[in-house]
Amino acid sequence: MPALFDELIRFEIELWNAVDARLRADCDLPLSRFEPMRVISRRAPCRVQDIAEEMSITVGGVSKLVDRIEASGHCRRRPNPEDKRSSVIEPTPAGRRLLDAAMTSFEDELRIRLGSAVSADSLQQFSATLTQLRSAGLRADSPE
């Protein structure tokens, strides 16, 4: 299993770096901002907590990312009508346009890196396996 671990980690790093380089070149958008923007666009309403849970990163880290995305004019925060202690994050029109353009580059790079290497069925099975492994890891981490 150490060899599997090595391959997974190195593949993740190489894939992240390739997609990040493509997004920066095509859209001047780092992958670290693209990912939370995808979550924000999918979820309505969307809170910092929602992004943190979906991306498996800390609330503090997400809050800083959202600050940067907001400063660039690609999202905005407004008071959460259901919980005054939190904010709801939504994309701006400029953010939606940027995300649409970035999605084209993102999907193209994934086709090059993944789709050209293995079949769609194999990728679907690999995705299902990773989902199972992540679920098992979350169960192992939760107190009984």
C-alpha positions as CSV (number, residue, x, y, z in Angstrom):
1,M,0.0,0.0,0.0
2,P,2.9,2.5,0.4
3,A,3.3,2.4,-3.4
4,L,-0.4,3.2,-3.9
5,F,-0.1,6.1,-1.5
6,D,3.0,7.4,-3.3
7,E,1.3,7.2,-6.7
8,L,-1.9,8.8,-5.5
9,I,-0.1,11.7,-3.8
10,R,2.2,12.3,-6.7
11,F,-0.6,12.1,-9.3
12,E,-2.7,14.6,-7.2
13,I,0.2,17.0,-7.1
14,E,1.0,16.7,-10.8
15,L,-2.7,17.0,-11.8
16,W,-3.1,20.1,-9.5
17,N,0.0,21.7,-10.9
18,A,-1.1,21.1,-14.5
19,V,-4.7,22.4,-14.0
20,D,-3.4,25.3,-12.0
21,A,-1.0,26.3,-14.7
22,R,-3.7,26.0,-17.4
23,L,-6.2,28.2,-15.4
24,R,-3.5,30.8,-14.7
25,A,-2.5,30.9,-18.4
26,D,-6.0,31.0,-19.8
27,C,-7.9,32.9,-17.2
28,D,-5.4,34.4,-14.7
29,L,-7.2,32.4,-12.1
30,P,-5.3,30.1,-9.7
31,L,-6.9,26.7,-9.0
32,S,-7.0,27.6,-5.3
33,R,-9.6,30.3,-6.1
34,F,-11.3,28.3,-8.9
35,E,-12.3,25.5,-6.5
36,P,-14.2,27.6,-4.0
37,M,-15.8,29.6,-6.8
38,R,-17.1,26.3,-8.2
39,V,-18.6,25.5,-4.8
40,I,-20.1,29.0,-4.4
41,S,-21.7,28.7,-7.9
42,R,-23.2,25.2,-7.1
43,R,-24.6,26.0,-3.7
44,A,-27.3,28.5,-2.9
45,P,-27.1,29.7,-0.2
46,C,-23.4,29.1,0.3
47,R,-21.5,29.8,3.6
48,V,-17.9,29.6,4.4
49,Q,-18.6,26.5,6.4
50,D,-20.2,24.8,3.3
51,I,-17.1,25.5,1.2
52,A,-14.8,24.2,4.0
53,E,-16.8,21.0,4.3
54,E,-17.0,20.3,0.6
55,M,-13.3,21.1,0.0
56,S,-12.0,19.4,3.2
57,I,-10.1,22.4,4.4
58,T,-10.4,24.7,7.5
59,V,-13.0,27.4,7.9
60,G,-10.1,29.9,8.5
61,G,-8.5,28.9,5.2
62,V,-11.7,29.2,3.3
63,S,-12.5,32.6,4.9
64,K,-9.1,33.9,3.6
65,L,-9.8,32.5,0.1
66,V,-13.2,34.1,0.0
67,D,-11.7,37.4,1.1
68,R,-9.3,37.2,-1.9
69,I,-12.1,36.2,-4.3
70,E,-14.3,39.0,-3.0
71,A,-11.4,41.6,-3.2
72,S,-11.0,40.6,-6.9
73,G,-14.7,41.3,-7.5
74,H,-15.7,37.7,-8.2
75,C,-18.0,37.1,-5.2
76,R,-19.8,39.1,-2.5
77,R,-20.9,38.4,1.0
78,R,-24.3,39.4,2.4
79,P,-25.8,38.8,5.7
80,N,-27.4,35.3,6.1
81,P,-31.1,35.9,6.5
82,E,-31.4,32.6,8.5
83,D,-28.4,33.1,10.8
84,K,-27.2,36.6,11.5
85,R,-23.8,35.2,12.7
86,S,-22.8,34.1,9.3
87,S,-22.7,35.4,5.7
88,V,-24.0,34.1,2.5
89,I,-21.6,34.1,-0.4
90,E,-22.7,34.6,-4.0
91,P,-20.8,35.0,-7.3
92,T,-20.9,38.4,-9.0
93,P,-21.7,38.7,-12.7
94,A,-17.9,39.1,-13.3
95,G,-17.3,36.0,-11.2
96,R,-19.8,34.0,-13.2
97,R,-18.2,35.0,-16.5
98,L,-14.8,34.1,-15.2
99,L,-16.0,30.8,-13.9
100,D,-17.6,30.0,-17.2
101,A,-14.4,30.7,-19.1
102,A,-12.3,28.8,-16.5
103,M,-14.6,25.8,-16.7
104,T,-13.9,25.4,-20.4
105,S,-10.1,25.3,-19.7
106,F,-10.6,23.1,-16.6
107,E,-12.6,20.5,-18.5
108,D,-10.2,20.6,-21.5
109,E,-7.2,20.0,-19.2
110,L,-9.0,17.1,-17.5
111,R,-9.8,15.6,-20.9
112,I,-6.1,15.8,-21.8
113,R,-4.8,14.5,-18.5
114,L,-7.5,11.9,-17.7
115,G,-9.7,11.2,-20.6
116,S,-6.9,10.6,-23.0
117,A,-5.3,8.1,-20.7
118,V,-8.1,5.7,-19.7
119,S,-11.7,5.0,-20.6
120,A,-14.7,6.9,-19.3
121,D,-15.8,3.6,-17.6
122,S,-12.5,3.3,-15.8
123,L,-12.6,6.9,-14.7
124,Q,-16.1,6.4,-13.3
125,Q,-15.0,3.3,-11.4
126,F,-11.9,5.2,-10.1
127,S,-14.1,8.0,-8.9
128,A,-16.5,5.6,-7.1
129,T,-13.5,3.9,-5.5
130,L,-12.1,7.3,-4.3
131,T,-15.5,8.2,-2.9
132,Q,-15.6,4.9,-1.0
133,L,-12.1,5.5,0.4
134,R,-12.9,9.0,1.5
135,S,-16.1,7.9,3.2
136,A,-14.2,5.2,5.0
137,G,-11.5,7.7,6.1
138,L,-14.2,10.1,7.4
139,R,-15.8,7.2,9.4
140,A,-12.4,6.3,10.8
141,D,-11.8,9.9,11.9
142,S,-15.2,10.4,13.6
143,P,-15.4,9.6,17.3
144,E,-17.6,6.6,18.1
